[in-house]
Amino acid sequence: MLFIDNEWVDAESGKTFETVSPIDGKADVEKAVAAARRAFHRKSEWRQLTASARGRLLHRFADLIERDGEYLSTLETTDNGMLYAMCRHMIHGAVSTVRYAAGLADKVHGDTIPSDFEGFTYTLRQPVGVCGLILPWNGPIGLFVNKVATALAAGCTMVVKPAEQTPLTALALAALLAEAGVPRGVVNVVNGYGPTAGAALTHHPHVAKVSFTGSLEVGKIIQQAAGASNLKRVTLELGGKSPLVICDDADLNVAVPYAAEGVFTLQGQVCVAASRLFVQSKIYDEFVKRAVEYAKKRKVGNPFTEGNQNGPQVDEEMMNKVLGYIEKGKAEGAKLLTGGQRIGTTGYYLEPTVFADVTDDMTIAKEEIFGPVQSILKFETLDEVIDRANDTNYGLAAGIFTNNVQTALQFSNLVEAGTVWVNNYFTFEPRIPFGGFKDSGIGREKELSVKGYQRHTSTHVGKMSCLNSPTSAAVVGSPFIVDDSGDDSKTVELGKLTVYLRVLGDSVRVLACRFFSHQGGVRPKEDCFCFSLQKEPTLVEW
């Protein structure tokens, strides 16, 4: 099944794949984009909603996620292999993210800007249009919410393409959005494979923006597609090889567990995994000893079983890829201290793995493994480790454990990473922008991404005869005639609309409608706007 125009529909091709949902690709994307375009028309139900109304819809969506949290968590664990306990935690995070986006919906606004010419300038932030949102398989619920909630807060419509490995929760969440009252065509979900459905979406001339989380290789293909089609905006989050530095003054009772969780959580299938662990030479041997003990105690098994700490890799292909990296590590001289094997013959379970004596030139120190493999490197000085930490094509995240404030600040300022953690790791909040440098991508998710889904329009207004008084305010729009009756000024009151204006000539056109109070250059609806030209704003009550 696909979810297009708030309806469950079969794929045009009639094809299905094993987990759920059909598709050959292009025909379904065409249908979904067409639905999103209709929903984005300037006279559509969605475009007529105020920003506050969009926020209320998002709050209802958050309520429904909370209501169905157990079902969504079960679905995610079944589809992805993520620990059920972690899914429940991620549901709480998803609700927080949606509520934060709901609050942002009516907080993004333009400005009134002083001009040198006789007149003034104001800016508007408006939604970019139809967006293509392409999700990864390692955190389907969290990434759906990050992208969809912010795009909705900005006023966009969208086509969501989940990863073919994990399509189920995107469909379930889209159904909840329809239940929350999101109009037809605003959120559409099309399942399929990258070379078909993904390519159709990224090359589509009516898609204004693509947000993608996934591999570097695919991210480069998407950026090329954007340039080859309609120069659509692109936000890319493409993974990393994140350094975590343990200084000799760190508390090992804290640092060892954080370092382990930083690379073993979600079976290592995390873009910000602490996959390069630099430990200062003075404490290196003790740290390695404790790291091995911690890894050996980690419980691996059925993700629904309480107490288990790791579940399976997402599929056989990923499991074999990780095992291949382990073999490369051994072949290149890294010292395997624990793990490195598959567990059992059913499911895709791997032992937590620890390598010591890893050097910068080894494959496991350079390439993103995306598995439960801890690679421990030795360093001497802070200057040295900063240079080594930055000697990578990635720049997504980094961390440091130290009790020296100067060391922490110096590292945070000089390391090339979009997120830096000090004496902690894996802490996320919806208010904090997320993204990286270099091959880790371009753009930001979360807080800053609402503006990323909006276009910026600057309007320059010259002198108008009805605005030549420094004490006048005006509302421009549909005709409503006020006879001046020989009076030089007029106060018009129509229900909740009060306009203070100067009448020039026989009549003045104003818009009779109801809004809240505004000051400065704002635009409450497409067909009207209000503004003030005086230094102390004239009252305009809506």
Wavefront OBJ file of the C-alpha trace (Angstrom):
o trace
v 0.000 0.000 0.000
v 0.916 3.608 -0.614
v -0.587 6.662 1.096
v -1.444 9.395 -1.419
v -3.997 12.187 -1.110
v -5.033 10.864 2.348
v -6.015 7.515 0.837
v -4.536 4.008 0.781
v -3.808 3.111 -2.830
v -2.079 0.307 -4.731
v 0.999 0.992 -6.799
v 0.412 1.759 -10.454
v 2.657 -1.169 -11.385
v 0.830 -3.599 -9.124
v 4.188 -4.764 -7.761
v 4.986 -5.414 -4.113
v 8.090 -6.179 -2.112
v 8.373 -8.465 0.853
v 8.024 -6.200 3.878
v 5.169 -4.092 2.616
v 4.159 -1.972 -0.289
v 4.540 -2.009 -4.014
v 6.292 -0.080 -6.578
v 8.181 0.344 -9.703
v 8.685 3.952 -8.896
v 7.969 6.735 -11.341
v 4.189 6.427 -11.884
v 3.474 6.481 -8.150
v 5.778 9.431 -7.577
v 4.004 11.332 -10.369
v 0.662 10.699 -8.691
v 1.978 11.716 -5.261
v 3.636 14.905 -6.536
v 0.445 15.847 -8.370
v -1.522 15.439 -5.117
v 1.021 17.543 -3.231
v 0.874 20.257 -5.916
v -2.908 20.423 -5.682
v -2.634 20.729 -1.913
v -0.128 23.564 -2.303
v -2.287 25.652 -4.647
v -2.767 29.137 -3.255
v -6.505 28.609 -2.866
v -6.291 25.128 -1.345
v -7.550 24.279 2.122
v -3.968 23.850 3.349
v -2.742 27.197 2.050
v -5.731 28.985 3.554
v -4.835 27.748 7.047
v -3.107 30.263 9.284
v 0.260 29.448 10.814
v -1.424 29.045 14.199
v -3.856 26.530 12.707
v -0.925 24.522 11.331
v 0.517 24.490 14.829
v -2.731 23.161 16.279
v -2.773 20.352 13.697
v 0.733 19.386 14.718
v -0.254 19.322 18.388
v -3.090 16.933 17.503
v -0.575 14.792 15.605
v 1.620 14.670 18.727
v -1.391 13.590 20.787
v -2.047 10.723 18.373
v 1.595 9.578 18.465
v 1.324 9.414 22.244
v -1.946 7.495 21.988
v -0.482 4.920 19.577
v 3.029 4.841 21.051
v 2.942 1.148 21.942
v 1.735 0.141 18.476
v 4.283 2.361 16.707
v 7.113 1.017 18.883
v 6.124 -2.577 18.152
v 5.976 -1.822 14.446
v 9.393 -0.133 14.484
v 11.062 -2.956 16.401
v 9.561 -5.549 14.079
v 10.598 -3.676 10.954
v 13.991 -2.341 12.039
v 15.313 -4.548 14.847
v 15.688 -1.614 17.209
v 15.277 -2.455 20.897
v 11.652 -2.054 21.942
v 12.747 -0.040 24.985
v 14.661 2.316 22.714
v 11.633 2.677 20.434
v 9.524 3.734 23.396
v 12.184 6.317 24.250
v 12.230 7.552 20.655
v 8.452 7.930 20.686
v 8.814 10.406 23.553
v 11.458 12.252 21.560
v 9.244 12.293 18.476
v 6.365 13.803 20.445
v 8.673 16.519 21.802
v 9.922 17.286 18.304
v 6.401 17.596 16.881
v 5.296 19.878 19.705
v 8.364 22.048 19.228
v 7.647 22.332 15.502
v 4.035 23.186 16.331
v 5.248 26.083 18.445
v 7.529 27.296 15.651
v 4.761 27.423 13.046
v 3.700 30.984 13.876
v 7.115 32.217 15.047
v 8.817 32.509 11.654
v 8.141 35.954 10.204
v 9.610 38.669 8.059
v 10.907 42.125 8.824
v 10.275 45.760 8.002
v 13.543 47.255 6.762
v 14.469 50.964 6.544
v 15.163 52.072 2.971
v 17.097 54.972 1.473
v 14.389 55.634 -1.113
v 11.024 57.241 -0.311
v 9.076 54.191 0.822
v 9.938 51.079 2.735
v 10.832 47.410 2.325
v 9.409 44.347 4.008
v 10.293 40.674 3.803
v 8.116 37.578 3.773
v 8.986 33.964 4.516
v 6.760 31.618 2.564
v 6.821 27.821 2.068
v 8.991 26.611 -0.794
v 6.348 24.232 -2.170
v 6.389 20.468 -2.710
v 9.202 18.717 -0.832
v 10.708 15.276 -1.318
v 11.665 13.755 2.033
v 13.829 10.635 1.780
v 14.253 8.651 5.002
v 16.957 6.220 6.170
v 16.322 2.794 7.654
v 18.167 3.254 10.949
v 15.681 5.613 12.672
v 12.448 5.734 10.631
v 10.124 7.311 13.211
v 12.600 9.929 14.400
v 13.618 10.987 10.899
v 10.016 11.050 9.619
v 9.091 13.393 12.450
v 12.186 15.606 12.078
v 11.528 16.229 8.405
v 7.734 16.114 8.139
v 6.877 18.158 11.233
v 9.215 21.009 10.305
v 8.054 20.998 6.664
v 4.431 21.173 7.846
v 5.236 23.978 10.285
v 6.717 25.909 7.356
v 3.563 25.347 5.285
v 4.949 22.936 2.681
v 3.384 19.848 1.141
v 5.424 16.708 0.623
v 6.120 13.262 -0.735
v 7.876 10.967 1.728
v 9.953 8.015 0.514
v 10.936 5.669 3.345
v 13.857 3.271 3.041
v 12.753 0.035 1.375
v 14.035 -1.908 4.406
v 11.739 -0.080 6.851
v 8.568 1.295 5.217
v 5.947 0.480 7.852
v 6.025 3.310 10.397
v 6.000 6.046 7.741
v 2.668 4.717 6.499
v 1.311 4.519 10.040
v 2.406 8.082 10.842
v 0.917 9.417 7.598
v -2.417 7.882 8.587
v -2.188 9.639 11.971
v -1.586 12.957 10.210
v -4.778 12.442 8.206
v -6.619 11.616 11.424
v -5.245 14.806 12.962
v -6.907 16.784 10.184
v -4.099 17.449 7.730
v -5.871 18.037 4.371
v -5.701 15.694 1.414
v -2.499 15.664 -0.567
v -0.378 17.487 2.007
v 1.534 14.383 3.156
v 1.967 11.466 0.759
v 4.059 8.313 1.266
v 5.505 6.383 -1.665
v 7.506 3.230 -0.994
v 10.086 1.924 -3.407
v 13.736 1.645 -4.265
v 16.261 4.427 -4.704
v 17.001 3.974 -8.418
v 13.276 4.100 -9.259
v 11.110 5.919 -6.710
v 14.012 7.910 -5.271
v 15.335 8.973 -8.650
v 11.862 9.978 -9.851
v 11.445 12.178 -6.795
v 14.845 13.871 -6.914
v 14.605 14.572 -10.671
v 10.996 15.781 -10.592
v 10.658 19.351 -11.915
v 7.789 20.169 -9.542
v 9.645 19.202 -6.371
v 11.134 22.366 -4.848
v 13.295 20.820 -2.124
v 14.761 17.445 -1.210
v 15.809 16.504 2.304
v 17.804 13.275 2.447
v 19.419 11.311 5.249
v 21.579 8.393 4.184
v 24.863 7.459 2.565
v 27.448 9.804 1.056
v 27.270 8.003 -2.285
v 23.516 8.491 -2.633
v 23.737 12.061 -1.319
v 26.080 12.990 -4.159
v 23.656 11.445 -6.674
v 20.788 13.479 -5.201
v 22.741 16.732 -5.369
v 23.555 16.043 -9.011
v 19.891 15.308 -9.717
v 18.882 18.613 -8.138
v 21.253 20.488 -10.409
v 20.229 18.542 -13.496
v 16.502 19.187 -12.995
v 15.237 22.463 -11.521
v 18.001 23.534 -9.101
v 15.870 22.354 -6.205
v 17.063 23.050 -2.702
v 18.856 20.158 -1.025
v 19.497 19.289 2.617
v 21.826 16.313 3.081
v 22.836 14.435 6.243
v 25.312 11.816 5.086
v 26.908 10.134 8.054
v 30.313 10.402 9.615
v 33.389 8.909 11.237
v 33.071 10.709 14.542
v 36.038 11.048 16.917
v 35.584 10.664 20.665
v 38.606 11.816 22.721
v 39.324 10.517 26.235
v 41.885 12.681 28.039
v 44.039 11.360 30.861
v 42.167 13.467 33.443
v 38.787 11.969 32.528
v 36.728 9.922 34.972
v 36.906 6.420 33.461
v 33.854 5.295 35.408
v 31.910 7.770 33.256
v 33.930 7.727 30.045
v 34.041 3.963 29.473
v 30.244 3.440 29.460
v 29.647 6.552 27.343
v 32.258 5.469 24.812
v 30.717 2.001 24.574
v 27.172 3.273 24.211
v 28.451 5.759 21.648
v 29.332 2.963 19.243
v 27.193 -0.025 20.347
v 23.791 1.705 20.655
v 21.372 0.569 17.954
v 23.979 -2.026 16.978
v 26.264 0.792 15.818
v 23.819 1.788 13.089
v 23.965 5.480 13.983
v 25.360 8.289 11.846
v 27.050 9.975 14.838
v 28.497 6.744 16.281
v 31.775 7.304 18.146
v 33.610 5.034 15.739
v 37.088 6.570 16.253
v 37.964 6.411 19.943
v 41.156 8.339 20.805
v 42.539 7.584 24.291
v 45.498 9.445 25.784
v 48.584 7.264 26.260
v 48.803 7.594 30.060
v 45.443 5.843 30.563
v 45.314 3.830 27.325
v 45.959 0.347 28.734
v 43.537 0.760 31.637
v 40.851 2.164 29.367
v 41.215 -0.705 26.875
v 40.951 -3.258 29.695
v 37.719 -1.704 30.962
v 36.296 -1.304 27.437
v 36.741 -5.010 26.751
v 35.080 -5.951 30.039
v 32.144 -3.676 29.272
v 31.672 -5.098 25.765
v 31.772 -8.705 27.011
v 28.941 -8.016 29.460
v 26.659 -6.532 26.829
v 23.517 -8.635 26.245
v 22.583 -9.314 22.622
v 19.306 -10.902 21.565
v 15.634 -10.479 20.732
v 14.916 -6.740 20.775
v 11.552 -7.323 22.467
v 13.193 -9.092 25.434
v 13.619 -6.806 28.418
v 17.231 -6.500 29.491
v 18.804 -7.025 26.101
v 21.074 -4.151 25.048
v 21.636 -4.960 21.372
v 19.317 -6.383 18.735
v 20.092 -7.544 15.198
v 21.589 -5.617 12.306
v 18.897 -4.401 9.923
v 19.431 -7.131 7.307
v 21.852 -9.774 6.071
v 23.608 -7.381 3.703
v 24.519 -4.994 6.526
v 25.576 -7.838 8.790
v 27.947 -9.175 6.147
v 29.292 -5.678 5.474
v 30.210 -5.259 9.140
v 31.820 -8.707 9.269
v 33.852 -7.695 6.217
v 35.187 -4.628 8.036
v 36.136 -6.795 11.028
v 38.162 -9.045 8.751
v 39.890 -5.994 7.232
v 40.770 -4.758 10.706
v 42.433 -8.054 11.593
v 44.226 -8.257 8.245
v 45.643 -4.712 8.576
v 47.105 -5.344 12.028
v 44.488 -4.110 14.504
v 44.286 -6.252 17.666
v 40.877 -7.924 18.082
v 40.248 -8.205 21.825
v 36.644 -9.386 21.918
v 33.718 -10.098 19.590
v 33.940 -10.151 15.832
v 31.546 -13.050 15.210
v 27.934 -13.631 14.234
v 25.695 -14.936 17.015
v 23.632 -17.963 16.024
v 22.308 -18.790 12.571
v 18.905 -17.098 12.695
v 18.592 -13.334 12.754
v 21.447 -10.953 12.050
v 23.061 -10.668 15.468
v 26.703 -9.641 15.952
v 28.951 -9.694 18.988
v 30.046 -6.280 20.269
v 33.585 -5.940 18.960
v 36.636 -4.105 20.359
v 39.865 -3.435 18.443
v 43.002 -1.971 20.061
v 46.242 -0.707 18.516
v 44.295 0.858 15.664
v 46.149 3.384 13.504
v 44.826 6.237 11.374
v 45.645 4.539 8.071
v 43.568 1.413 8.760
v 40.270 0.943 6.927
v 38.300 0.596 10.174
v 39.637 4.025 11.234
v 38.708 5.724 7.958
v 35.427 4.277 6.672
v 31.971 4.300 8.233
v 31.310 0.755 9.462
v 27.745 1.173 10.750
v 28.077 -1.717 13.149
v 29.010 -2.526 16.786
v 32.762 -2.123 16.296
v 34.851 -0.041 18.722
v 38.226 1.049 17.313
v 40.605 2.413 19.984
v 43.529 4.633 18.951
v 46.279 6.163 21.133
v 47.307 9.835 21.284
v 49.804 11.959 23.230
v 48.814 15.659 23.085
v 45.694 17.722 22.498
v 47.153 19.476 19.436
v 47.988 16.113 17.927
v 44.551 14.603 18.491
v 42.728 17.648 17.103
v 44.685 17.342 13.854
v 44.028 13.604 13.690
v 40.342 14.026 14.529
v 39.993 16.502 11.643
v 41.930 14.312 9.201
v 38.774 12.816 7.675
v 36.366 13.653 4.888
v 33.529 13.647 7.427
v 32.507 16.306 9.955
v 29.262 15.289 11.632
v 29.981 14.896 15.351
v 32.741 14.678 17.941
v 33.140 14.315 21.674
v 35.654 14.766 24.470
v 35.916 13.620 28.087
v 38.058 15.859 30.282
v 37.876 17.754 33.576
v 39.821 20.696 32.147
v 37.526 23.470 30.928
v 40.232 25.025 28.745
v 40.874 21.681 27.042
v 37.150 21.162 26.427
v 36.677 24.627 24.945
v 39.794 24.431 22.777
v 38.726 21.071 21.357
v 35.137 22.231 20.784
v 36.310 25.340 18.941
v 38.852 23.600 16.717
v 37.348 20.216 15.877
v 35.513 20.161 12.535
v 32.128 18.799 13.544
v 28.551 20.032 13.483
v 27.848 18.654 16.976
v 30.345 18.432 19.843
v 29.631 16.662 23.126
v 31.657 17.378 26.269
v 31.572 14.720 29.024
v 28.507 13.133 27.449
v 27.425 11.619 24.143
v 24.178 11.024 22.253
v 22.189 13.860 23.832
v 19.650 15.361 21.424
v 16.937 18.004 21.719
v 14.520 19.418 19.120
v 15.740 22.955 19.844
v 19.309 22.153 18.756
v 20.233 22.298 15.040
v 21.707 19.085 13.664
v 23.993 18.581 10.679
v 27.618 18.392 9.656
v 30.497 19.707 7.572
v 32.433 18.353 4.594
v 31.135 14.995 3.323
v 28.730 14.759 6.263
v 26.332 16.948 4.320
v 24.890 20.412 3.887
v 22.115 22.205 5.731
v 20.633 21.544 9.153
v 17.717 19.572 10.578
v 15.611 20.422 13.623
v 15.463 24.037 14.873
v 16.932 25.814 11.840
v 15.200 23.612 9.290
v 11.859 25.466 9.394
v 13.502 28.378 7.618
v 15.123 25.873 5.284
v 11.651 24.927 4.059
v 10.715 28.540 3.324
v 11.639 30.997 0.608
v 12.526 34.599 1.307
v 10.756 37.392 -0.613
v 11.752 41.063 -0.331
v 9.140 43.647 -1.350
v 10.013 47.299 -1.942
v 7.056 49.688 -1.551
v 7.359 53.161 -3.043
v 5.424 56.309 -2.250
v 1.628 56.004 -2.410
v -0.798 58.884 -2.209
v -2.796 57.168 0.509
v 0.347 56.716 2.613
v 1.878 60.168 2.520
v 1.185 60.945 6.151
v 3.698 59.833 8.786
v 0.765 59.038 11.075
v -1.157 56.818 8.674
v -1.603 53.076 8.496
v -3.364 51.220 5.709
v -4.850 47.880 4.842
v -4.868 46.980 1.180
v -6.936 44.295 -0.499
v -10.515 43.654 -1.617
v -12.732 46.742 -2.177
v -14.649 48.294 0.664
v -15.642 51.909 -0.108
v -15.618 54.583 2.558
v -16.945 58.004 1.534
v -14.875 60.745 3.094
v -17.984 62.943 3.611
v -15.777 65.979 3.566
v -13.802 64.767 6.568
v -10.030 64.663 6.359
v -9.622 61.549 8.570
v -11.709 58.497 9.288
v -11.927 55.657 11.784
v -13.620 52.586 10.338
v -14.920 49.929 12.707
v -16.296 46.673 11.319
v -16.673 44.034 13.998
v -13.148 43.256 15.179
v -11.604 45.290 12.368
v -10.551 48.813 13.257
v -8.525 50.816 10.762
v -7.172 54.266 11.475
v -6.537 55.973 8.180
v -6.449 59.272 6.374
v -9.001 59.511 3.581
v -7.646 61.134 0.450
v -9.968 61.889 -2.426
v -13.475 60.547 -2.746
v -12.902 57.066 -1.305
v -10.361 54.625 0.109
v -10.141 50.869 -0.484
v -9.756 48.751 2.634
v -10.208 45.098 3.439
v -12.973 44.142 5.847
v -11.820 40.976 7.607
v -10.925 39.716 11.066
v -7.412 39.030 12.323
v -5.336 39.527 15.437
v -3.282 42.657 16.165
v -0.200 43.181 14.009
v 2.530 45.768 13.884
v 5.161 46.309 11.250
v 5.472 44.434 7.980
v 3.497 41.222 8.269
v 1.251 39.354 5.921
v -1.625 37.480 7.591
v -3.125 36.219 4.311
v -2.144 36.009 0.684
v -4.587 38.665 -0.501
v -3.927 41.302 2.165
v -1.249 42.774 4.369
v -0.921 45.581 6.876
v 1.917 47.923 7.654
v 2.773 51.094 9.532
v 5.027 53.949 8.426
v 5.359 55.940 11.585
v 8.140 55.689 14.159
v 5.669 54.868 16.936
v 3.429 52.210 15.326
v -0.154 53.200 14.622
v -2.616 50.776 16.187
v -4.221 48.463 13.684
v -6.606 46.040 15.377
v -7.790 43.012 13.403
l 1 2 3 4 5 6 7 8 9 10 11 12 13 14 15 16 17 18 19 20 21 22 23 24 25 26 27 28 29 30 31 32 33 34 35 36 37 38 39 40 41 42 43 44 45 46 47 48 49 50 51 52 53 54 55 56 57 58 59 60 61 62 63 64 65 66 67 68 69 70 71 72 73 74 75 76 77 78 79 80 81 82 83 84 85 86 87 88 89 90 91 92 93 94 95 96 97 98 99 100 101 102 103 104 105 106 107 108 109 110 111 112 113 114 115 116 117 118 119 120 121 122 123 124 125 126 127 128 129 130 131 132 133 134 135 136 137 138 139 140 141 142 143 144 145 146 147 148 149 150 151 152 153 154 155 156 157 158 159 160 161 162 163 164 165 166 167 168 169 170 171 172 173 174 175 176 177 178 179 180 181 182 183 184 185 186 187 188 189 190 191 192 193 194 195 196 197 198 199 200 201 202 203 204 205 206 207 208 209 210 211 212 213 214 215 216 217 218 219 220 221 222 223 224 225 226 227 228 229 230 231 232 233 234 235 236 237 238 239 240 241 242 243 244 245 246 247 248 249 250 251 252 253 254 255 256 257 258 259 260 261 262 263 264 265 266 267 268 269 270 271 272 273 274 275 276 277 278 279 280 281 282 283 284 285 286 287 288 289 290 291 292 293 294 295 296 297 298 299 300 301 302 303 304 305 306 307 308 309 310 311 312 313 314 315 316 317 318 319 320 321 322 323 324 325 326 327 328 329 330 331 332 333 334 335 336 337 338 339 340 341 342 343 344 345 346 347 348 349 350 351 352 353 354 355 356 357 358 359 360 361 362 363 364 365 366 367 368 369 370 371 372 373 374 375 376 377 378 379 380 381 382 383 384 385 386 387 388 389 390 391 392 393 394 395 396 397 398 399 400 401 402 403 404 405 406 407 408 409 410 411 412 413 414 415 416 417 418 419 420 421 422 423 424 425 426 427 428 429 430 431 432 433 434 435 436 437 438 439 440 441 442 443 444 445 446 447 448 449 450 451 452 453 454 455 456 457 458 459 460 461 462 463 464 465 466 467 468 469 470 471 472 473 474 475 476 477 478 479 480 481 482 483 484 485 486 487 488 489 490 491 492 493 494 495 496 497 498 499 500 501 502 503 504 505 506 507 508 509 510 511 512 513 514 515 516 517 518 519 520 521 522 523 524 525 526 527 528 529 530 531 532 533 534 535 536 537 538 539 540 541 542
